[in-house]
């Protein structure tokens, strides 16, 4: 297979899907809609009756299960980091037939975090955002709620497969992927039907979410057609496409919507949102695993030899370098949208806002670091391979988890009808998760650099400094586990005991587009239009007093 040829077919397929979504599927539109809706509900028989069909029930089911998996992901990752310096810490569990290694636990932790926590939070948020921006309702709430349990089952199977790849003669990871594909197809059909019934033009965040969902099966089919699933290059390319499509595009759409909705500010730049969408599809995202082993295991293939040609190396390096454009565009768009006219600065502790702010800040440094590591692996240098596993953990816990969790916390009241139980608990959970992940993983990366230096110097004795650093890093990461538990309990308690959302309250002026513009001083038409205003935007003059201020009475 050839990298450029595969990417060309991928671009053509995505463009064709986008055109069909905008213009319909010609004569088959009505037929496909009715058949798809039948497959989502009636074809499932009695099983569909076990799911709740109230508005928002689908999104709530996905989000709550994603928060549940967040606890397990953090606990598995913590145990994996701990066994990195103390391999016999869980030796007593061997009497029960459970003898994990550090690599096994870290793999399980990453899989549960990516597909269980991040994946379910993103899909759940998307099930609320797409119909909201389309001015319609989700096509099938009951199917969405039911498929959340199928996805949870797939995550459980994948977690088992990370420990036991083959069980009863079956490749466990492939079985988990099959269940996951079933749930994903149902979600995609549900979202496409929702988009087809929209009553107004959908904003770009909704398209980011839909294209992110659709890109996952399309990329798999394209690589299979070009014969790359059994090759090392094809497996590596599939990991890159999933990182830039399923995860990055959905993260972009969900976080842009949440940044606007949470602060009440309109989306700062629709042009940058379009750059994010187009750039993520035309480039290869460098963030993620450096090998294609994960894709091979999940699809039941043997890991192929990674021997790219010189043209593949040049094209891959160039496309990964270009990925800096959508990464920078997304980071700047989120941060400036949150800044707005000081709405975020006045209420920085609103649930979800600190997480989104941190994730947006970490986009650029982690993207640059991942680019160096990926380029080193693609060219065969492997001089930075020692920090690749820790860098992947940094991407998961300082980028993907904060943006997905923060966006979910921001739209939580709109989905459940209640606020979180405690804003103070949410604040403490943020500091525990952010502080534990940042400090613990940075110190762990210092241990990686220490070991790399010793290997380069050909030192045969084991380094006590490296083990001490890993011990400190794993202990600090335990704060992430505590923070995940606090977040999950806060969300569960909020459903039952959280304050009701005031239905009579004035809605925030977010909604992605500028509905009004406060004019406090002389300005230009260019500046008004740059803020996202259009010909129907209301200009509201606000008077200002230049008199001397006085203390505020409390």
C-alpha positions in Angstrom: 0.0 0.0 0.0 1.0 3.6 -0.5 0.4 6.3 2.1 -0.5 9.1 -0.2 -2.9 6.8 -2.3 -4.6 5.6 0.9 -5.0 9.2 2.2 -6.4 10.3 -1.2 -9.1 7.6 -1.1 -9.9 8.6 2.5 -10.3 12.3 1.5 -12.6 11.5 -1.4 -14.7 9.2 0.8 -15.1 11.8 3.6 -15.9 14.6 1.0 -18.6 12.4 -0.6 -20.1 11.7 2.8 -20.2 15.4 3.6 -21.9 16.2 0.3 -24.5 13.5 0.8 -25.2 14.7 4.4 -25.8 18.2 3.1 -27.8 17.4 0.0 -29.5 14.1 0.9 -29.1 10.7 -0.7 -31.3 11.5 -3.7 -34.3 9.2 -4.3 -33.4 6.9 -1.4 -33.7 9.6 1.2 -37.2 8.8 2.6 -36.6 5.0 2.2 -33.3 5.1 4.0 -34.7 7.2 6.8 -37.6 4.9 7.6 -35.5 1.8 7.3 -32.8 3.2 9.5 -35.3 4.2 12.2 -36.9 0.8 12.0 -33.4 -0.8 12.6 -32.8 1.4 15.5 -35.9 0.5 17.4 -38.4 -2.0 16.1 -35.8 -4.5 14.7 -34.3 -4.9 18.2 -37.5 -6.5 19.5 -38.2 -6.6 23.2 -34.7 -5.4 24.1 -35.6 -1.8 23.2 -38.4 -1.8 25.8 -35.7 -1.9 28.6 -34.3 1.5 27.5 -35.7 4.8 28.6 -37.1 7.1 25.9 -37.3 10.4 27.6 -35.5 13.4 26.1 -31.8 13.4 27.2 -31.9 9.9 28.5 -29.5 8.6 25.8 -26.9 11.3 26.5 -27.2 10.9 30.2 -26.7 7.1 30.0 -23.5 7.5 28.0 -22.1 10.3 30.2 -22.7 8.5 33.5 -21.1 5.3 32.3 -18.2 7.3 31.0 -17.7 8.8 34.4 -17.8 5.3 35.9 -15.1 4.1 33.6 -12.9 7.1 34.4 -12.4 5.7 37.9 -11.3 2.3 36.6 -9.0 3.9 34.0 -7.2 6.0 36.6 -6.9 3.1 39.0 -5.4 0.8 36.4 -3.0 3.5 35.3 -1.9 4.1 38.9 -1.3 0.4 39.5 0.7 0.2 36.2 2.9 3.2 37.2 3.4 1.6 40.7 4.5 -1.7 39.3 7.0 0.1 37.2 9.2 0.5 40.2 7.8 -2.3 42.4 7.0 -5.3 40.2 6.0 -7.5 43.2 3.5 -5.1 44.7 0.5 -7.2 43.5 2.3 -10.5 44.0 -0.3 -11.7 46.6 -3.0 -11.6 43.8 -1.2 -14.5 42.1 -3.0 -16.9 44.4 -6.2 -15.9 42.6 -4.6 -16.4 39.2 -4.1 -12.6 38.6 -0.5 -11.7 38.0 -0.4 -8.4 35.9 2.7 -6.6 34.8 3.2 -2.9 34.5 2.9 -3.0 30.8 -0.4 -4.9 31.0 -2.0 -2.6 33.4 -0.9 0.5 31.5 -2.3 -0.9 28.3 -5.6 -1.7 30.0 -5.6 1.7 31.6 -5.1 3.4 28.3 -7.8 1.4 26.5 -10.3 1.9 29.3 -9.5 5.7 29.4 -9.7 6.1 25.6 -12.8 4.0 24.8 -14.5 3.8 28.2 -14.1 7.3 29.7 -13.2 9.6 26.8 -15.1 7.8 24.1 -18.4 7.5 26.1 -18.2 11.1 27.4 -17.7 12.4 23.8 -20.5 10.3 22.3 -22.8 11.3 25.2 -22.1 15.0 24.8 -22.5 14.7 21.0 -26.0 13.1 21.5 -27.0 16.3 23.2 -25.1 18.9 21.1 -26.1 17.7 17.6 -29.9 17.9 18.1 -29.5 21.1 20.1 -27.7 22.9 17.3 -30.0 21.4 14.7 -33.1 22.6 16.4 -34.5 19.1 16.6 -34.6 16.0 18.9 -32.5 12.9 18.8 -33.9 10.4 16.4 -34.0 7.6 19.0 -33.3 8.2 22.6 -34.1 4.6 23.5 -31.6 3.2 21.1 -29.0 5.6 22.3 -29.5 4.5 25.9 -29.5 0.8 24.9 -26.3 1.1 22.9 -24.5 2.7 25.8 -24.7 -0.7 27.6 -23.4 -2.5 24.5 -20.4 -0.1 24.4 -19.8 -0.6 28.1 -19.8 -4.4 27.5 -17.2 -3.9 24.8 -15.0 -1.8 27.1 -15.2 -4.6 29.7 -14.2 -7.2 27.1 -11.3 -5.0 25.9 -10.0 -4.5 29.4 -10.0 -8.3 29.9 -8.3 -8.7 26.5 -5.5 -6.4 27.6 -4.7 -8.9 30.3 -5.6 -12.1 28.4 -5.3 -11.7 24.6 -6.5 -15.2 23.8 -9.3 -16.8 25.8 -11.1 -20.1 24.8 -9.4 -19.9 21.5 -10.8 -16.4 20.7 -9.0 -13.1 20.3 -10.6 -11.2 23.1 -9.7 -7.7 21.9 -11.3 -8.5 18.5 -14.5 -9.6 20.2 -14.6 -6.4 22.1 -14.0 -4.4 18.9 -16.9 -6.2 17.3 -19.3 -5.2 20.0 -17.9 -1.7 19.9 -18.4 -1.5 16.1 -22.0 -2.5 16.5 -22.7 0.2 19.0 -20.8 2.8 17.0 -22.8 2.1 13.8 -26.0 2.5 15.8 -24.8 5.9 17.2 -23.7 7.1 13.7 -27.1 6.2 12.2 -28.8 7.9 15.1 -26.8 11.1 14.6 -27.3 11.0 10.8 -31.1 10.7 11.2 -31.0 13.6 13.7 -29.0 15.7 11.3 -31.4 14.9 8.5 -34.3 16.2 10.5 -32.7 19.5 11.5 -34.8 22.6 11.2 -32.0 25.1 10.8 -28.5 25.2 9.6 -26.2 23.4 12.0 -23.1 25.1 13.3 -19.6 23.8 12.7 -19.3 22.1 16.2 -22.1 19.7 15.2 -20.3 18.8 11.9 -17.1 18.2 13.8 -18.8 15.7 15.9 -20.6 13.9 13.1 -17.6 13.8 10.8 -15.5 12.5 13.7 -17.9 9.6 14.2 -18.1 8.8 10.5 -14.3 9.0 9.9 -13.6 5.9 12.1 -15.4 3.2 10.0 -14.5 5.0 6.8 -10.7 5.0 7.6 -10.9 1.3 8.5 -12.7 0.4 5.3 -10.3 2.4 3.2 -7.2 0.8 4.7 -8.8 -2.6 4.3 -9.6 -2.0 0.6 -6.0 -0.8 -0.1 -4.7 -4.0 1.6 -3.0 -2.2 4.5 -4.6 -3.9 7.6 -2.0 -6.6 7.6 1.0 -4.3 7.1 2.9 -2.3 9.7 2.4 0.9 7.8 -1.3 0.4 7.4 -1.8 -0.3 11.1 0.3 2.7 12.0 -1.7 4.9 9.6 -5.0 3.6 11.1 -3.9 4.7 14.6 -3.1 8.1 13.2 -6.5 8.4 11.4 -8.4 7.4 14.6 -6.4 9.9 16.6 -7.2 12.7 14.2 -10.7 11.7 13.3 -12.7 9.9 16.0 -10.9 11.6 19.0 -9.6 14.9 17.8 -12.6 16.0 15.7 -15.1 15.0 18.4 -13.0 16.7 21.1 -12.9 19.8 18.9 -16.7 19.9 18.4 -17.6 19.2 22.0 -15.1 21.6 23.6 -15.9 24.5 21.2 -19.6 24.1 22.0 -19.0 23.8 25.7 -16.6 26.8 25.8 -19.3 28.9 24.2 -22.2 27.5 26.2 -20.5 27.7 29.5 -19.3 31.2 29.3 -22.2 32.7 27.3 -19.8 34.0 24.7 -20.3 33.4 21.0 -17.8 31.2 19.2 -14.8 33.5 18.5 -14.0 32.4 15.0 -16.1 30.2 12.7 -13.2 30.3 10.2 -10.8 28.7 12.7 -13.5 26.0 13.4 -13.5 25.3 9.7 -9.7 25.2 9.6 -9.8 22.7 12.5 -12.3 20.5 10.6 -10.5 20.6 7.2 -7.0 20.4 8.8 -7.8 17.4 10.9 -9.0 15.5 7.8 -6.2 16.5 5.5 -3.3 15.8 8.0 -2.1 13.0 10.3 -2.5 13.8 14.0 0.8 13.0 15.8 -0.7 12.5 19.2 -1.1 8.9 20.3 0.7 5.6 20.2 3.9 5.5 18.0 3.2 2.0 16.6 0.3 0.2 15.0 0.3 -2.7 17.4 -2.9 -1.4 19.1 -4.8 -1.3 15.8 -3.6 -4.8 14.9 -4.6 -6.3 18.2 -8.1 -4.6 18.2 -8.8 -5.9 14.7 -7.4 -9.4 15.3 -4.4 -9.1 12.9 -0.8 -10.0 13.6 1.5 -7.0 14.0 3.1 -6.3 10.6 6.7 -5.3 10.0 7.0 -1.5 9.9 9.1 -0.8 6.9 7.9 2.4 5.2 9.5 3.6 2.0 11.3 6.9 1.8 8.3 8.4 0.1 6.1 7.2 2.9 8.4 8.7 5.5 8.5 12.1 3.7 4.7 12.2 3.2 4.0 11.0 6.8 6.4 13.5 8.3 5.0 16.3 6.2 1.3 15.5 7.0 2.1 15.2 10.7 3.9 18.6 10.7 0.9 20.2 9.0 -1.3 18.9 11.9 0.1 21.8 13.9 -2.3 24.1 12.0 -5.6 22.5 13.2 -4.1 22.0 16.7 -3.2 25.7 17.0 -6.5 26.7 15.5 -8.5 24.7 18.0 -6.4 25.8 21.0 -6.7 29.5 20.2 -10.4 29.3 19.3 -11.2 27.7 22.6 -9.1 30.0 24.7 -10.3 33.2 23.1 -13.9 32.1 23.2 -13.6 31.4 26.9 -12.0 34.8 27.5 -14.8 36.7 25.6 -15.7 39.9 27.4 -14.3 38.7 30.7 -17.2 36.2 31.4 -14.7 33.4 32.1 -12.4 35.5 34.1 -15.2 36.5 36.4 -16.3 32.9 37.1 -13.2 30.7 36.6 -14.4 27.9 38.9 -17.6 27.1 37.1 -17.8 23.3 36.7 -16.0 22.2 33.5 -14.4 25.5 32.7 -11.0 24.8 34.4 -10.8 21.4 32.7 -11.4 22.9 29.3 -9.0 25.7 29.9 -6.2 23.3 30.9 -6.9 21.0 28.0 -6.7 23.9 25.5 -3.5 25.1 27.0 -1.9 21.6 26.8 -2.9 21.2 23.1 0.2 22.9 21.6 3.0 21.7 23.9 1.8 18.1 23.8 1.2 18.3 20.0 4.8 19.5 19.5 6.2 16.8 21.8 4.2 14.1 20.0 5.4 15.4 16.6 9.1 14.9 17.6 8.4 11.4 19.0 6.3 10.3 16.1 8.8 11.6 13.5 11.6 9.8 15.3 9.7 6.6 15.3 8.7 7.0 11.6 12.2 7.6 10.4 13.5 4.6 12.4 15.7 6.6 14.7 14.0 5.4 17.9 16.1 7.8 20.0 13.0 9.0 21.8 11.2 5.7 22.1 11.9 5.6 25.9 9.4 8.5 26.6 6.7 7.5 24.1 4.6 5.6 26.6 4.7 8.4 29.2 3.9 11.0 26.5 0.8 8.9 25.5 -0.3 9.0 29.2 0.2 12.8 29.2 -2.0 13.1 26.1 -4.7 11.0 27.6 -4.8 12.6 31.1 -3.8 16.2 30.4 -5.6 16.6 27.1 -8.3 14.1 26.2 -9.7 13.5 29.6 -9.9 17.2 30.7 -11.5 18.4 27.4 -14.1 15.6 27.3 -14.8 15.7 31.1 -14.9 19.5 31.2 -17.2 19.7 28.3 -19.5 17.1 29.8 -19.6 18.9 33.2 -20.4 22.2 31.4 -23.5 20.8 29.6 -24.5 18.5 32.5 -27.3 20.8 33.7 -28.9 21.0 30.2 -28.9 17.2 29.9 -30.0 16.2 33.4 -32.1 19.2 34.4 -30.1 19.5 37.6 -26.9 21.1 38.6 -23.9 19.2 40.0 -24.3 18.5 43.7 -21.3 20.6 44.8 -19.3 23.2 42.9 -16.7 23.1 45.6 -16.3 19.3 45.2 -15.9 19.8 41.5 -13.2 22.4 42.1 -11.3 20.1 44.5 -11.7 17.2 42.0 -10.1 19.3 39.2 -7.1 20.2 41.3 -6.6 16.6 42.4 -6.9 15.2 38.8 -4.9 18.0 37.2 -2.2 18.2 39.8 -1.8 14.5 40.2 -1.6 13.8 36.4 0.7 16.7 35.6 3.2 16.3 38.5 3.1 12.5 38.5 3.6 12.0 34.8 6.2 14.8 34.4 8.3 13.1 37.2 7.8 9.7 35.5 9.1 11.3 32.2 12.1 12.5 34.2 12.7 8.9 35.1 12.4 7.9 31.5 15.1 10.5 30.5 17.3 9.2 33.3 17.1 5.6 32.0 17.7 6.8 28.4 20.8 8.6 29.5 22.1 5.6 31.3 21.5 3.3 28.3 23.3 5.8 26.0 26.2 5.9 28.4 26.3 2.0 28.5 25.9 1.9 32.3 25.1 -1.7 33.3 24.1 -1.1 37.0 20.5 -0.3 37.7 19.8 3.3 38.7 18.2 4.0 42.1 17.4 7.5 41.0 15.0 6.3 38.3 13.2 4.0 40.7 12.8 6.8 43.2 11.5 9.1 40.6 9.0 6.5 39.5 7.9 5.9 43.1 7.3 9.7 43.6 5.5 10.0 40.2 3.1 7.1 40.9 2.3 8.4 44.4 1.4 11.8 43.0 -0.7 10.2 40.3 -2.9 8.7 43.0 -4.4 12.2 43.2 -5.9 11.6 39.8 -7.7 8.5 41.1 -9.1 10.5 44.0 -10.2 13.3 41.7 -11.9 10.8 39.3 -13.9 9.3 42.3 -14.9 12.8 43.4 -16.1 13.8 39.9 -18.1 10.6 39.5 -19.8 10.9 42.9 -20.5 14.5 42.3 -22.2 13.7 39.0 -24.2 10.8 40.4 -25.3 12.8 43.4 -26.3 15.7 41.2 -28.9 13.6 39.3 -30.8 12.9 42.6 -29.9 15.8 44.9 -28.6 18.6 42.6 -30.5 21.9 42.4 -33.0 22.1 39.6 -32.1 24.2 36.6 -34.3 27.3 36.6 -36.4 27.0 33.5 -37.4 30.7 33.8 -33.9 31.9 33.9 -32.7 34.0 31.0 -30.7 31.7 28.7 -27.1 32.5 28.1 -26.3 34.2 24.8 -23.9 31.5 23.7 -25.5 29.2 21.1 -22.3 29.4 19.0 -23.6 32.4 17.1 -23.7 36.1 18.1 -27.4 37.1 18.7 -26.6 40.5 20.3 -23.6 42.8 20.4 -23.0 45.2 23.4 -21.8 48.5 22.0 -20.0 50.4 24.8 -17.8 52.7 22.6 -17.1 53.6 19.1 -16.1 50.6 16.9 -15.9 49.5 13.3 -18.2 47.2 11.3 -15.2 44.9 10.6 -14.8 44.3 14.4 -18.5 43.6 14.9 -18.6 41.1 12.0 -15.3 39.5 13.2 -17.0 38.7 16.5 -19.5 36.4 14.7 -22.3 38.9 14.1 -24.5 38.8 11.0 -27.1 41.1 9.4 -29.7 40.0 12.0 -27.6 40.6 15.1 -29.0 43.2 17.4 -26.7 46.1 18.4 -27.4 47.0 22.0 -25.9 50.4 23.1 -24.7 50.4 26.7 -24.0 53.7 28.5 -20.8 54.1 30.5 -20.0 56.5 33.3 -16.5 58.0 33.5 -17.1 59.1 37.1 -14.9 58.1 40.1 -15.8 54.6 41.3 -16.7 53.8 44.9 -16.4 50.7 47.1 -19.0 48.0 46.6 -21.3 47.4 49.5 -21.7 43.7 50.4 
